[in-house]
């Protein structure tokens, strides 16, 4: 898996959310550098777990859609001597 990279604007949003969380939930002031460091740490150490969960969720959706397509094809099938 390639490294997940955020654009500068995306990273600014995430860092702002981290700083806000620390302020509101932990009553701690965290600086820009520390918030960026924390984001990088979680991205590298935990990010793959979330990424893989997203892939599993996508697989479930795709499998469901493929089942629907398969059922639709079965409905179109004409009876013959070779029928299942």
C-alpha positions as CSV (number, residue, x, y, z in Angstrom):
1,X,0.0,0.0,0.0
2,X,1.3,3.4,-0.9
3,X,1.6,6.1,1.8
4,X,-1.5,8.2,2.3
5,X,-0.8,11.8,1.5
6,X,-3.1,14.7,2.4
7,X,-3.1,18.0,0.5
8,X,-2.0,21.1,2.4
9,X,-5.6,22.2,2.8
10,X,-6.7,18.7,4.0
11,X,-3.9,18.6,6.5
12,X,-4.8,22.0,7.8
13,X,-8.4,20.9,8.4
14,X,-7.2,17.7,10.2
15,X,-4.7,19.6,12.4
16,X,-7.4,22.1,13.3
17,X,-9.7,19.3,14.4
18,X,-6.9,17.7,16.5
19,X,-6.2,21.0,18.2
20,X,-9.9,21.6,18.8
21,X,-10.3,18.1,20.3
22,X,-7.4,18.7,22.7
23,X,-8.8,22.0,23.7
24,X,-12.5,21.0,24.2
25,X,-12.2,17.4,25.4
26,X,-8.8,17.4,27.2
27,X,-8.6,21.1,28.2
28,X,-5.1,21.1,26.8
29,X,-3.5,23.6,24.4
30,X,-1.6,21.7,21.7
31,X,0.6,23.6,19.2
32,X,0.6,23.3,15.5
33,X,3.8,21.2,15.3
34,X,2.5,18.8,18.0
35,X,-0.8,18.4,16.2
36,X,0.9,17.7,12.9
37,X,3.2,15.2,14.6
38,X,0.2,13.5,16.2
39,X,-1.6,13.4,12.8
40,X,1.5,11.9,11.1
41,X,1.8,9.3,13.9
42,X,-1.8,8.1,13.7
43,X,-1.6,8.1,9.9
44,X,1.4,5.8,9.9
45,X,0.5,3.6,12.9
46,X,-3.3,3.4,12.8
47,X,-4.3,4.7,9.3
48,X,-3.9,1.2,7.7
49,X,-6.5,-0.3,10.0
50,X,-9.1,2.3,8.9
51,X,-8.1,2.0,5.3
52,X,-8.5,-1.8,5.4
53,X,-11.9,-1.5,7.1
54,X,-13.0,0.9,4.3
55,X,-11.8,-1.7,1.7
56,X,-13.8,-4.4,3.5
57,X,-16.9,-2.2,3.6
58,X,-16.5,-1.5,-0.1
59,X,-16.2,-5.2,-0.8
60,X,-19.5,-5.8,1.0
61,X,-21.2,-3.2,-1.1
62,X,-19.7,-4.5,-4.4
63,X,-20.6,-8.1,-3.5
64,X,-24.2,-7.0,-2.8
65,X,-24.4,-5.2,-6.1
66,X,-23.0,-8.2,-7.9
67,X,-25.6,-10.5,-6.3
68,X,-28.3,-8.1,-7.6
69,X,-26.8,-8.2,-11.1
70,X,-26.6,-12.0,-10.9
71,X,-30.2,-12.2,-9.9
72,X,-31.2,-9.8,-12.7
73,X,-29.4,-12.0,-15.2
74,X,-31.2,-15.1,-13.8
75,X,-34.5,-13.4,-14.4
76,X,-33.5,-12.8,-18.1
77,X,-32.5,-16.4,-18.7
78,X,-34.8,-18.3,-21.0
79,X,-35.7,-21.9,-20.3
80,X,-34.0,-24.5,-22.4
81,X,-33.1,-28.2,-22.2
82,X,-29.8,-27.0,-20.9
83,X,-31.4,-25.1,-18.0
84,X,-29.5,-25.5,-14.7
